[in-house]
Amino acid sequence: MGWIIKEKKPSEYHFMIDGVSSFKYGIRVATVAKIDTPKPKYHDFDDVLGRNGTTSSFMGTYDNKTMEFSCSFVNDNKLKESWYNQYRKIKNWIMSANDNSMVHRLQQSDDAEWYMNIEKADISECERTGHMVGSFTITFTLDPFDWSIGGEKWRTIDDIRYNPYIECYPLWRIVNHTGVNNDFAISVNGNDPITVLNCESDREYYIDTELLLTYSKYPYQEGIYRAGRSGLEEKARLAPGRNVIDVTPGFVVTCKPRWRSL
């Protein structure tokens, strides 16, 4: 008896806010009309006598970007509510991304391994193009980067020596397996080492190169304790390409690389 294999149709495009799909609210995306490329910030110097033109210096930072969705929804009663209530729920869901008590994430169904951090969400007036149809535009203001979901996993040093993207700001985790209290040091790409003194065997130590903070905590507990000399953590950031990483032997070192791309 032969088996009939049906060809799987590609799923319809949708976007997600904090993991919740636009399908939940009956939203269909007509076009993603505008995707900005982050613009680098420059410091422009004044004209210099005897020199052609002006000079600019890249500041190492970027402006936010925007993404615009042209959307519609049809009140076909599958959600068992009125057109107005459906639109109210859509507005409330989009505007919830403006709640600054947490960082909200935007994902696209055809780029599900990456996300963007939402700075602001706006929704236009809704045009009711039919008795059951509404059309509107959503504009997201986003931070400049795309963030890799894979970059949020704890990885070994060998897994993160090569950074395929732009400079990233990893979180390092250090566990002392020497059996005695001991000092720990990490050096990345020949930079001055970051040292954490007298690491205890029952604590986990963290070096956060984004927050510029070194701290410790007990496993399965919430409280954190300052450790080491803060302010040098940027020396342990990962450059694009191959990185040389040296650590004190006897410690188990893992890393969330927080890979990002423009």
N, C-alpha and C positions, 0 to 999 in steps of 0.2 A: 504493500500500500504506500503510495507516494504522499509526501507531505507538501502542502501548498504553503509557500512562504510569502507573506504579504510584505511588500516594500514599505518600510517605515517612512512616513512623511516627516519632513523637518518641522519642528515645533514653531509656532508663531512667535515672533519677536515680542518680548515684554521686558520691563525693567522692575527692579526690586529696591525697596527702601527697607533697610535693616532686615533683609531676608523675606519680606512680604511682597508677593508679586502683584503687579498692576491687574492681573487677571482676576484677583479676588474682588475687585471693585467694578469689574466689567469694562475696564479701560482697554481700548485698542489703540496702538500707536500707528498713526498714518505715516509720519516721517520723523526722523531725527534730523531736524533742519539745520542745526548749528552745533558744531563741536570745535571749540576754540583750542588753539595750541598755546600753552603757557608762554608768556612773553618775559624774557629775562629783564631784570632791572639793571640799569646802568647809571653811573654817576658821570655826568657831563661836565668837563672842565671848561673854564672860560678860555677865550682865544688867547693864544700866546704870541707875543710880538715876534714877527719873523718866521712864523710857522704856518703852513697851509692848514686850513680846516680847523676842526676842534678835536679834542681827544676824549675818549670815553673809557670807563673802567667798569667791567662786569662786577656787580656787588655780590654775586653768588646766590642771589635769591630770584624768585619769579613771582609774577602777578597771578592772581586767581584766574581760573578759566570758567567758561559757562557752557552748558549743554541745554539745548532747547528741544522739547518734544511737542509735536502737533498730535493731539489726541482726540478721540471721540468715544462715546459710549452709547449703547442702545438699551433702553429700558424694555426688554422683552419679557419681563415678569419672571425670568428665571431666578432672580434674587428675591422675588416676592415682596417688593416694596415699590413705592411710587417713584416717578422720575425725580421729583424734588428731593426725596430722602436719599436716593442713590447719589445724586450730585452733592448733597450735604456731606455724605460719608466720604466721597472723593476729596472734597475740599479739606475736611478734617484730617484725612490721612496725609495729604501732601503737606499741609501746614504743620503737622506734627514734626516734620524734619527741621523746623525752626526752633524746637525746644533745645536750649543750650545746656541742659543738665547732662547731656551725653553727646558723643560724636556720632552722627548718623551717616550711614553708608548707602551709596548708590551703586547698584550692579546692573549689568546688561546681560540678557539671557545668552547672547552669542559671545560673551567675554566673561564667563562666570568665574574664572580663576583670578580675576582682578576686581578691585572695587575702588571707588573714589569717595573721599570725605566731603560731605555736604556742608557748606558754609551758610547757604540760604536757599529757600525754595519759594518761588512765586507761581501763582496760577492766574491766568487771564480771566476776563469775563467769559462766561459760557454763551455761545451762540446756539440757540435751539433751532437746529436746521430741519427738524421734523417733529411730529408729535411725540416720538419716542427717542429722538436722536439729539445728542448734545455734542458740541465741538469746542475745544479750548486748547490753550497752549500752556505748557509747564516749562519754566526756566529755572534750572539749578545753577547756583554759583558754587563752584567746587574749589578745593585747594589745588595747587598746580600739578599734583602727582597722581599717577595710577599706582595702587598698592597691591602687591602680590599676596594672595591668601596663603600660598605656600611659604612666604617669608615670615609667617606668624607661628610656624612650627619650631619646636626645639630641635636643633640639628647639631651634629658633631662638628668639630673644627675642620675636618677633612671635607665635609659637605659644603662649607661656606668659604673655603679659601679663594674660590673663584667667584667674583661678583659680576654677573652678566649685564648689569644695569648701571645706573649712575651711583654716585656716592650714597651709602645708606648708613643709618644710625642704629646699629644693633643693640640688643639687650643681651648681656653676657650673664650666665649663671655659673657659679663656682661652688663645688662641694669638696670639702677636705676629706680625703681618704688615706691620709698619711698615718692616722692613728694618734697623732699628737697635735696640739695647737701649733700652727706653722704660718709663716708669712707666704702670701701669694703675689705673683707679679705677672702681668701680661704686657707684651710689646707687639704692636702691629706696624709692619712696614718700616721698622727701624726707628719708630718714634720713641721718645722717653717712656720707660715702662710705668704702668699704673700699679701701685703696690697697695695691698690690703694687709694690714698687720694682724698677727695673732688670730688667724682664722680657726674657729672652733669646729670640732668634728660633728656637732649636732645642729649646726646652722647651715642655711644656704645664703650665699653672698651674691649680690647682683651689682653689675656696672651698667648703668643706663646712659648711653652716649647721646641720647636726645634730651633727656631732662638734666644731664650733667650731674648725676647723683649716684653715689655708691652707698649701698645699704645692705642689711642682712635681715633675715627672718627665720623663724622656726617653721619647719614643715607643718602644713595643715593649720597654721595660725594666721590671723589677719594682720597683726601688728608688725611694723617694720622699724629698724633701728639704723641710724646713720653709722656708716663704717668707712674708714679710709678718708683720704683727702679729696673732697669734691672740687670740680673745676678743671680737672685734667682728663675727664672722661672722653672728650672729643678726640684724644690721641688714639682711641681704640675704635674709630670709625673705619668702615670698609671702603676702600677706593674701588673704582671700576677696574675690572680685570683681575689679575692674579694678586693675592695678598700674602705676605709673609707674616705668620702668626707664631709667636713664641710664648709659652706659658711655663710656670713652675711645675716640675714633675710631681706626681703623686696626687694631683687634684683632678677631679672630673669636671671638664669645662664643656658646656653646651651654649648654644647661641640661637636667639631669634634674630635672623638677619634683617628683618623688616625691609625686604627688597622693594624698591620703588623705581618708577620710570616716568619720563615725561610723555 
